[in-house]
């Protein structure tokens, strides 16, 4: 008996593990990103990458969002659920289930020779499955991988939230700058309108000039109103993202925000492994692989050990006396003999689910590579456009100045001034929006790299 028990315990602790072990699938990625150098090499981007913009308001908004946002809270609750599931799986694997029971009855049965009698009992019963084939160990590993996936899912939500807040904040600052530019255009239009009225009243300009100047002024006023409306909507969005529904955001300047250090050329594609969504996909694949072993182990016999101890008596006063003690030990070996292929079908289902998880993981890695490549390209192109648009604004300002001089001295019609003012307005707005896009692309790069990068 002792020898048999020793064999059982040895099998329980070092029994075989049916089913495949996880191996990371091949993703066939290039060794590095091909985009040329787009920034300052040699600088390490921290996990809290938004602090690189050196804006206290942005830092406060992101901190509030990570604390108050409902999506983050839901993701954190999923982690708590997964942690509880892992504790349950480990308890099932390592510890027997012990139940206590207390019984009492009064009745007449054949056991009492049809005489009315009492019966009382108190005891403990336990059962423990010997993990011969690794079913419980595979199940515990699968739940552990699901816990990792939930943690990476929470990190993905936090990273995405921080990026969304940063983009929204930059949009608000962009609208501040656009509103300022619109006000300047409005002021210029009012001056032009006053000049057109003077020239019309003096009889040196047609009344058409007054109407054209008035239409430009009305257009500039409507543009400023629309930009203010868009800014209000962005502030409301920030209020929801940060949990501050009554938030007020004072006007600021987009030009005061510095461009953060950017990644150098030749970044290794292994950086994608730090992205939480990629890690989450891999953890899901690991869990699915372990579930193949769980399904396959169900095709083999299950060995369970049982034991019980207690007391029983017809008299309550004698319930805990020495002669009333009871005990039992036993075991059972149960396994399928004819199952019509149902357990094999369950294993095939688990294999198919693992294939789906593998496809999701490879797809996540490839999409991550594309995200980084797009972000690097967008940052470089936006940087090039910034210099071009600055030159466009300069040329438009000079053209407007010359058009105004020609109109004031009667060398041209007001249509030239009108066209020059519209060109300058469009150029200024393009420059501001490109600046916003530039900052947004830097956020995309941080987000695509899983929160930043570290120089080797």
QUIFEN-V869122 format. One record per residue. N is the residue number from 1. RES is the residue in one small letter. PHI is phi in whole degrees, 0 to 359 (none if undefined). OMEGA is omega in radians with two decimals (* if undefined). D_LAST is the distance of its C-alpha to the last C-alpha in whole Angstrom. Layout:
# QUIFEN-V869122
N_RES_PHI_OMEGA_D_LAST + N_RES_PHI_OMEGA_D_LAST
This chain:
# QUIFEN-V869122
1_x_none_3.14_61 + 2_x_297_3.14_59 + 3_x_294_3.12_58 + 4_x_296_3.12_57 + 5_x_296_3.13_55 + 6_x_296_3.11_53 + 7_x_295_3.14_52 + 8_x_297_-3.13_52 + 9_x_295_3.11_49 + 10_x_296_3.10_47 + 11_x_294_-3.12_47 + 12_x_293_-3.07_46 + 13_x_265_-3.10_43 + 14_x_224_-3.13_42 + 15_x_293_-3.10_44 + 16_x_288_-3.13_42 + 17_x_238_3.11_40 + 18_x_283_-3.14_41 + 19_x_101_-3.09_39 + 20_x_281_2.99_36 + 21_x_268_-3.05_32 + 22_x_290_2.97_29 + 23_x_226_-3.11_27 + 24_x_295_-3.13_24 + 25_x_287_3.12_26 + 26_x_284_-3.12_24 + 27_x_252_3.07_23 + 28_x_56_3.11_23 + 29_x_268_2.99_20 + 30_x_299_-3.10_18 + 31_x_291_-3.10_15 + 32_x_208_3.07_14 + 33_x_281_-3.01_15 + 34_x_273_-3.10_18 + 35_x_296_3.13_18 + 36_x_292_-3.09_18 + 37_x_305_-3.12_16 + 38_x_239_-3.09_17 + 39_x_191_-3.08_16 + 40_x_270_3.12_14 + 41_x_280_3.03_10 + 42_x_90_3.13_8 + 43_x_255_-3.14_10 + 44_x_268_3.11_9 + 45_x_268_-3.08_12 + 46_x_285_3.11_14 + 47_x_298_3.08_16 + 48_x_274_-2.97_19 + 49_x_294_-3.09_18 + 50_x_294_3.11_21 + 51_x_289_-3.14_21 + 52_x_292_3.13_19 + 53_x_279_3.04_23 + 54_x_53_3.12_24 + 55_x_236_-3.11_27 + 56_x_302_3.14_29 + 57_x_295_3.10_31 + 58_x_297_3.12_29 + 59_x_301_-3.13_27 + 60_x_293_-3.13_30 + 61_x_295_-3.14_31 + 62_x_294_3.12_28 + 63_x_299_3.12_29 + 64_x_295_3.14_32 + 65_x_296_3.14_31 + 66_x_295_3.14_29 + 67_x_268_-2.94_32 + 68_x_247_-3.05_35 + 69_x_293_-3.08_34 + 70_x_291_3.11_37 + 71_x_297_3.10_34 + 72_x_294_3.13_32 + 73_x_295_3.10_35 + 74_x_295_3.13_36 + 75_x_296_3.11_32 + 76_x_294_3.10_32 + 77_x_293_3.08_36 + 78_x_296_3.08_35 + 79_x_296_3.11_32 + 80_x_299_3.10_35 + 81_x_297_-3.14_37 + 82_x_293_3.09_35 + 83_x_296_3.10_35 + 84_x_294_3.10_38 + 85_x_295_3.11_39 + 86_x_291_3.09_36 + 87_x_299_3.11_39 + 88_x_295_-3.12_41 + 89_x_295_3.13_40 + 90_x_292_3.09_39 + 91_x_295_3.11_43 + 92_x_294_-3.10_44 + 93_x_285_-2.92_42 + 94_x_258_-2.99_43 + 95_x_232_3.06_46 + 96_x_287_3.08_50 + 97_x_269_-3.12_51 + 98_x_249_3.13_54 + 99_x_247_3.04_57 + 100_x_255_3.13_60 + 101_x_215_3.06_63 + 102_x_224_-3.07_67 + 103_x_232_3.05_70 + 104_x_202_3.13_73 + 105_x_208_3.01_76 + 106_x_220_-3.11_80 + 107_x_183_3.13_82 + 108_x_233_-3.12_84 + 109_x_223_3.11_83 + 110_x_292_3.13_84 + 111_x_293_3.14_82 + 112_x_254_-3.12_84 + 113_x_56_3.09_87 + 114_x_60_3.01_88 + 115_x_259_3.11_88 + 116_x_291_-3.08_86 + 117_x_213_3.09_83 + 118_x_257_3.05_80 + 119_x_210_-3.14_77 + 120_x_224_3.12_74 + 121_x_203_3.08_71 + 122_x_221_-3.13_67 + 123_x_192_3.09_64 + 124_x_236_3.11_61 + 125_x_227_-3.11_59 + 126_x_221_3.06_56 + 127_x_215_-3.08_54 + 128_x_211_3.11_51 + 129_x_271_3.08_50 + 130_x_280_-3.03_49 + 131_x_278_-3.06_45 + 132_x_293_-2.98_47 + 133_x_249_3.09_44 + 134_x_84_-3.13_41 + 135_x_298_-3.11_42 + 136_x_290_3.12_42 + 137_x_293_3.08_38 + 138_x_296_-3.14_37 + 139_x_296_3.12_39 + 140_x_295_3.11_37 + 141_x_294_3.12_33 + 142_x_297_3.12_34 + 143_x_293_3.09_35 + 144_x_297_3.10_32 + 145_x_295_3.09_30 + 146_x_294_3.06_31 + 147_x_296_3.08_31 + 148_x_300_3.13_27 + 149_x_298_3.14_28 + 150_x_292_3.09_29 + 151_x_293_3.09_27 + 152_x_294_3.07_24 + 153_x_297_3.07_27 + 154_x_297_3.12_27 + 155_x_296_3.10_24 + 156_x_297_3.11_24 + 157_x_298_-3.13_27 + 158_x_296_-3.14_26 + 159_x_296_3.12_23 + 160_x_295_3.13_26 + 161_x_296_3.13_28 + 162_x_300_3.13_25 + 163_x_294_3.13_25 + 164_x_295_3.10_28 + 165_x_296_-3.14_29 + 166_x_298_3.13_27 + 167_x_297_3.13_28 + 168_x_295_3.12_32 + 169_x_295_3.11_31 + 170_x_295_3.08_30 + 171_x_296_3.10_33 + 172_x_297_3.12_36 + 173_x_292_3.07_34 + 174_x_296_3.11_35 + 175_x_293_3.03_38 + 176_x_300_-3.14_39 + 177_x_293_3.10_38 + 178_x_295_3.11_40 + 179_x_295_3.09_43 + 180_x_297_3.11_43 + 181_x_296_3.12_43 + 182_x_295_3.10_46 + 183_x_295_3.09_48 + 184_x_294_3.08_47 + 185_x_297_3.11_49 + 186_x_298_3.11_52 + 187_x_297_3.11_52 + 188_x_297_3.13_53 + 189_x_296_3.11_55 + 190_x_295_3.09_57 + 191_x_295_3.12_58 + 192_x_295_3.11_58 + 193_x_296_3.10_61 + 194_x_298_3.13_63 + 195_x_294_3.14_63 + 196_x_296_3.11_64 + 197_x_296_3.13_67 + 198_x_298_-3.12_68 + 199_x_291_3.11_68 + 200_x_291_3.13_70 + 201_x_295_3.13_72 + 202_x_279_3.11_73 + 203_x_81_-3.13_74 + 204_x_257_3.12_71 + 205_x_215_-3.14_69 + 206_x_286_3.12_70 + 207_x_294_3.10_69 + 208_x_301_3.13_67 + 209_x_299_-3.14_64 + 210_x_295_-3.14_65 + 211_x_292_3.10_64 + 212_x_295_3.09_61 + 213_x_295_3.11_60 + 214_x_294_3.11_60 + 215_x_294_3.09_59 + 216_x_295_3.12_55 + 217_x_297_3.13_56 + 218_x_295_3.11_56 + 219_x_296_3.13_53 + 220_x_295_3.11_51 + 221_x_295_3.13_53 + 222_x_295_3.11_52 + 223_x_297_3.12_48 + 224_x_297_3.13_48 + 225_x_295_3.14_49 + 226_x_295_3.11_47 + 227_x_296_3.10_44 + 228_x_297_3.10_45 + 229_x_296_3.12_46 + 230_x_298_3.13_43 + 231_x_295_3.10_41 + 232_x_301_3.14_43 + 233_x_295_3.12_42 + 234_x_295_3.12_38 + 235_x_297_3.09_39 + 236_x_297_3.10_41 + 237_x_296_3.08_38 + 238_x_299_3.10_36 + 239_x_298_3.11_39 + 240_x_290_-3.10_38 + 241_x_296_-3.08_35 + 242_x_262_-3.09_35 + 243_x_76_3.12_38 + 244_x_247_-3.02_40 + 245_x_291_3.13_42 + 246_x_259_-3.04_44 + 247_x_293_3.02_41 + 248_x_242_-3.12_42 + 249_x_245_3.12_39 + 250_x_299_3.13_40 + 251_x_293_3.14_40 + 252_x_221_-3.09_37 + 253_x_235_3.10_35 + 254_x_290_-3.09_32 + 255_x_293_-3.12_32 + 256_x_282_-3.11_31 + 257_x_275_3.13_27 + 258_x_282_3.02_24 + 259_x_279_-3.09_22 + 260_x_289_3.04_18 + 261_x_300_-3.08_15 + 262_x_251_-3.07_14 + 263_x_289_3.09_12 + 264_x_281_3.10_11 + 265_x_291_3.06_13 + 266_x_78_3.08_11 + 267_x_298_3.12_10 + 268_x_289_3.14_10 + 269_x_291_3.09_13 + 270_x_296_3.08_12 + 271_x_299_-3.14_11 + 272_x_296_-3.13_15 + 273_x_294_-3.14_15 + 274_x_275_3.12_15 + 275_x_294_-3.09_18 + 276_x_295_3.14_21 + 277_x_290_3.06_23 + 278_x_292_3.10_21 + 279_x_296_3.11_21 + 280_x_297_3.13_25 + 281_x_297_3.12_26 + 282_x_290_3.10_25 + 283_x_296_3.07_26 + 284_x_296_3.09_30 + 285_x_294_3.10_29 + 286_x_298_3.12_29 + 287_x_296_3.13_32 + 288_x_294_3.10_34 + 289_x_296_3.12_34 + 290_x_295_-3.12_35 + 291_x_290_3.00_38 + 292_x_297_3.10_39 + 293_x_297_3.10_40 + 294_x_299_-3.13_41 + 295_x_293_-3.12_44 + 296_x_291_3.13_44 + 297_x_294_3.12_45 + 298_x_292_3.11_48 + 299_x_280_-3.10_50 + 300_x_255_-3.14_50 + 301_x_298_3.12_53 + 302_x_250_3.12_52 + 303_x_258_3.13_53 + 304_x_237_3.08_54 + 305_x_253_-3.14_55 + 306_x_231_3.09_58 + 307_x_203_3.12_59 + 308_x_207_3.11_62 + 309_x_211_3.14_64 + 310_x_178_3.11_66 + 311_x_222_3.11_70 + 312_x_213_-3.11_73 + 313_x_198_3.04_76 + 314_x_278_-3.14_79 + 315_x_243_-3.12_80 + 316_x_296_-3.12_77 + 317_x_292_-3.10_78 + 318_x_262_-3.02_78 + 319_x_298_-3.07_74 + 320_x_255_3.08_72 + 321_x_282_-3.06_75 + 322_x_297_-3.10_74 + 323_x_287_-3.09_76 + 324_x_264_-3.08_74 + 325_x_289_3.09_71 + 326_x_228_3.06_69 + 327_x_202_3.11_66 + 328_x_200_3.01_65 + 329_x_224_-3.14_62 + 330_x_188_3.11_61 + 331_x_202_3.14_59 + 332_x_216_3.09_58 + 333_x_236_-3.05_57 + 334_x_236_3.11_57 + 335_x_205_-3.12_55 + 336_x_288_3.06_56 + 337_x_248_3.05_59 + 338_x_235_-3.11_60 + 339_x_239_3.11_57 + 340_x_58_3.07_58 + 341_x_82_-3.07_54 + 342_x_290_3.14_53 + 343_x_290_3.06_50 + 344_x_296_3.11_49 + 345_x_295_3.11_49 + 346_x_295_3.08_47 + 347_x_296_3.11_44 + 348_x_297_3.08_44 + 349_x_298_3.13_43 + 350_x_296_3.10_40 + 351_x_296_3.13_39 + 352_x_296_3.11_40 + 353_x_295_3.09_38 + 354_x_293_3.08_35 + 355_x_297_3.09_35 + 356_x_296_3.12_35 + 357_x_295_3.10_32 + 358_x_295_3.09_30 + 359_x_298_3.11_31 + 360_x_295_3.13_30 + 361_x_293_3.14_26 + 362_x_298_3.09_26 + 363_x_296_3.12_27 + 364_x_296_3.12_25 + 365_x_295_-3.13_22 + 366_x_293_3.09_23 + 367_x_295_3.10_24 + 368_x_296_3.10_21 + 369_x_298_3.10_19 + 370_x_296_3.14_22 + 371_x_302_-3.13_22 + 372_x_293_3.13_18 + 373_x_299_3.11_20 + 374_x_297_-3.10_23 + 375_x_295_3.11_21 + 376_x_299_3.13_19 + 377_x_294_-3.12_22 + 378_x_296_3.11_24 + 379_x_298_-3.12_22 + 380_x_295_-3.12_22 + 381_x_293_3.13_26 + 382_x_294_3.09_27 + 383_x_295_3.09_25 + 384_x_294_-3.14_27 + 385_x_295_-3.12_30 + 386_x_300_3.14_30 + 387_x_294_-3.14_31 + 388_x_294_-3.12_34 + 389_x_288_3.05_35 + 390_x_298_3.09_35 + 391_x_295_3.10_37 + 392_x_298_3.11_40 + 393_x_298_3.13_40 + 394_x_300_3.13_41 + 395_x_295_3.14_44 + 396_x_293_3.09_45 + 397_x_296_3.12_46 + 398_x_294_3.13_48 + 399_x_296_3.11_50 + 400_x_295_3.14_51 + 401_x_298_3.13_52 + 402_x_293_3.12_54 + 403_x_297_3.11_55 + 404_x_295_3.11_57 + 405_x_296_-3.14_58 + 406_x_296_-3.13_60 + 407_x_291_-3.12_61 + 408_x_298_-3.11_62 + 409_x_264_3.03_64 + 410_x_79_-3.12_66 + 411_x_271_-3.11_64 + 412_x_211_3.09_62 + 413_x_281_-3.11_63 + 414_x_292_-3.13_61 + 415_x_302_3.09_59 + 416_x_295_3.11_57 + 417_x_296_-3.14_56 + 418_x_300_-3.14_55 + 419_x_295_3.14_53 + 420_x_293_3.13_51 + 421_x_292_3.11_50 + 422_x_294_3.11_49 + 423_x_297_3.12_47 + 424_x_295_3.12_45 + 425_x_300_3.14_45 + 426_x_296_-3.12_43 + 427_x_295_3.13_41 + 428_x_296_-3.14_40 + 429_x_294_3.09_39 + 430_x_298_3.13_37 + 431_x_297_-3.12_35 + 432_x_294_-3.11_35 + 433_x_292_3.06_34 + 434_x_293_3.08_31 + 435_x_296_3.07_30 + 436_x_298_3.12_30 + 437_x_297_3.12_29 + 438_x_301_3.12_26 + 439_x_295_3.10_25 + 440_x_297_3.11_26 + 441_x_292_3.06_23 + 442_x_294_3.06_20 + 443_x_296_3.10_21 + 444_x_302_-3.14_22 + 445_x_294_3.10_18 + 446_x_299_-3.12_17 + 447_x_293_-3.12_19 + 448_x_294_3.13_19 + 449_x_270_3.08_15 + 450_x_77_3.08_17 + 451_x_111_3.12_16 + 452_x_132_3.13_13 + 453_x_216_3.14_9 + 454_x_239_3.10_6 + 455_x_292_-3.14_4 + 456_x_283_*_0
